[in-house]
Amino acid sequence: MSPERYLRTFDVLDLLVRRKEGLRLTEIKDALDLPVSSVHNMLQTMVSADVASVDADLRYSVGPRAVALALRTVQSLDIRSLARRPLQELAKAIGDDVYLGLKLGKRVIYADRSLGTQRISLDIRLGEPLFLHSTATGKLFAAFDEKLAAQAMVDRLPKLTSHTITDVKELGREYERIRAVAYSKSQEESMEGVVGYAVPIRDAAGQIAAAVHCSVLTGRATKAHERKLLSAARECAEQVEKLLGYFPHGASSRPEKASRQTA
């Protein structure tokens, strides 16, 4: 495979991960501005290697081999190991499912999960790219990353629920609000019946390296539970930050009840 064709394979994968419903050959051809024969041959090679899959409607999507490789890459990241115990303790304390959000290039994903004590666990898959306009974690990363925010503004803003933000100006105001309060909330914007919260985790340089995400069924999302959850999520984020070497204001350690804007 020529170097140019090798790089185009990644361009195709980048398109496929953005469209969960899959893409047809002509859609991929138009997006990449390539001859249909070249794209067809490339897709056939990718399908034969399980890097891509094709369904009965001739829609192409990410294949099992690519998904497995992506997950193995995520699993090799040190922050997953550092954050696992704090995330497990948080899930036990609040009873809700807790996720570790990460930014990989232009995509935001959930890299790890700790199940809460509630009987109903949400089917949210690890490794799948998150929408930057509807999920709490996606909005959090985009709000603090100009390139991600710009990407979200030009991308389609699919209306996933009746609460999803689909207006670019409104989304810009939402990002401003998130920056002001340093946390993100998705009020049934990504999934009906689910409220999401995301708190930033900063690294030694003070940059957002990850996010603590909590998914709560709307029936449990009372003001009292929200206050408890946000307080516990902040503490969880602070524990991971200390392990990453982040001490704000140059302090060698953070006071136990340090003031921090809620998540």
N, C-alpha and C positions, 0 to 999 in steps of 0.2 A: 504494500500500500504506500502510495506517495505521501510525502509530508503534508502536502496540501489537502489530500483526501482524508488523511488521518485527522487533521484539525477540523475538517468539515463534519466528521463523525461527532465530535464534541458539540459543534453548532447544532446538529440535529438533536442530540440528547438535551441540550439546553432548551430547545423548543418544546420537546416532549414533556419535560418535567413541569413546564408552566401550564400545560393543558391536560388536566386529569381525564377529560373526556376523549383524549386522543386527537390526532390530526390525520387528515387524508394526504395522499401523495401530492396533490396539487397545492394544498395549503403549505406544505413544507417547501415545495419548489418555489412558490411565490415569496415566501418569507426569506429564503436564502438566495433568491435570484439565480438559480442554477438550471441547467437543462433538465427536462423531466427524465431523460434516460439516465443521466448521471445520478440523480436522486434515487431513482428506482433501483439501480444497481447497488448503491450504497445501503439502502434500506434492506434489500434482500440479504446482503452480507451481514448486516447487524441482526436481522431476525434469525439467520442460521446460527449465529453465535450467542443467541439469547440475550443480546444487548438491547434489542427492541422486540416488541411483540406486535402482532397484527390480528385484529378480530375479524369476524364474519362480514362486518360492514366496511372492511378495508381501512380501518382507522388504526394508526400506529401509536403505540405508547411505550413507556420505558419497560424493558425486559427484566426478567428475574435476575439475570447475572449482573446487570448494572445496579439494581437495587441492593443486591447482596454486597457488592463491592462498596457501594456508598455507605452502607451500615457498618461494614468492617472498618472503613476509614473513620467514621464517627466514633466507633468503639475504641479506637486507638488514641483518641484525644485525652490528654491528662485531666482536663477539667471535669470530665465525667467521673473519674475515680475520686477526685477531691470533693465533688459536690454530692456524691451518692448518699453518704450517711446523713448530712444535713437535710437533704431532700426527703429521705425516709422518715426522719424525725418530724419534719414538717407535716408530711402526709398523715402520720399517726396523731399529731397534735390537733389538726384541724378536721380530719376525717375525709377530706376531699383529695382527688387525684392531683398529683403535683408533677410538673414536667421541667426539664432543663432545656431552655431554648438557646440555640447557637446560630451565629451567622457564618455561612460558608460561601465566600465570594459574594455573589449577588442574591443568594438565597438565604432564607431563614427557616430553620427546621427545629423539631423537637428531637433531641439526641438521647434523652433518657426519661424514664417515668417511674414514679413510686405511687402505688395504688393506695387510696385512702381506705377508711374502714367502712364506708358506705357500701351497701350491697350492689348498687348500680354503678358499674364502671363504664366510662365512655370509651367508645371505639375510635380513638384518635391514634393514627399510625405514626410511628417514629420514622424519621428520615424523609418524609414528604415535605415539599416546599409549602410554606405558609403564606396566605394572602397578607399583603402589607397594609390593606385598607380595612380589614374586618377582624382579624385575630388580635388579641391583646399583645402577644409577643411580637407579631409582625409589625404592629403599629409602634410599639416601643422602640424597636431597632430603627425603623424608618424615621421616627421623630428625631433621633439623635445621630442620624447618618444622612448627610445631604444627598449623596449619590443614590441611596435606597429610596429616599423621599422623592427625588426626581424621577426615579424609575417607576414608583407607584403612581405618580401623577400622569405619566404617559401611557401606562398599561391600562388594559380594560379594568373596570371596577365592577365586576359582576355582582348583581344583587342576590346574595345568598339567602337572605331572610328579609322580612319586612323592616328590619332595623338596620340593615347594612348601609353604610355611608357610600353613596355613589356619585356625589357631587365633589368635584376637585377642590373648590373653594372651602367647602365644609370640611373636607379631609385635611386641608392645610390648617384650618383652625383647630382641628382635633390634635394635630401634631404639636401645635403651639401649646395647647393645654397640657399635653403629656410632658413637654419640656419644662413647663412651669411647675408641675407638681411631682415630676420625676417618677411617675408610675403610669400604667396604662390599664384601661378597663374596656372590655368588649361586652356590651349589654345585649346579648342574643344577636350580635351582628354577624357571627360566623355560623352559628348553629342554634336553631330554635330550642329554647328551654335550657340554655347553658350560658352562664356568665363567666367570663374569663378575666383574670387579673395577672399582670406581669410586672415584676420588680427587677431593676437592673442589677447586675453583678459586675463590679469594676475590677480591672486587673491592676498590677503594680504601677502602671503608668497612668491610672485614673480613667482609662478607656473602658467602654462597656464591652465586656468579654462574653457575657452570657446573660440569661434572664431566668428568674424563678417564675414559673407560670402555674397558676392554680385554676382548675376548672370546677365550677360549682353549679349544681342544678338550681334553677330559679327558685324552687320551693324552699331552698336552704339559704338563698342569698338575701337574708335580712340585714338590716343595718348593723345589728349587734354582731352577727357572724362575720360580716365584712370587716368590721373593726378588729375582731380577733384574728381573722385571716391576714389582714395587712400587717398587723403588728408582728405576727409569727413569721410571715414571709420576709419582712425586713430583717429580722434576726437571722433567718436562714441565709439571706444574701450576705449579711455581714460576716457570718462564719466562713463562708466560701471566700469572701474578699480577703479575709485575714490569711487564709491558706495560700492565696494568690499573691500576698505581699502588699495589699492595698491598705494604707493607713491614711485617712484624710487629714489635710492640714498639717502634714508632716509629723503627726503623732506616732509614737512607737506602738501604741495600742489604742483601741477605741473604748471610751467609757461604756459601761454596761447599758446605760440608758441614753446614749448619745442621740441628739436630735437629728432626725433624718426624715425627709419628706416621704409620705406614705406611698406604698406601692399599690 
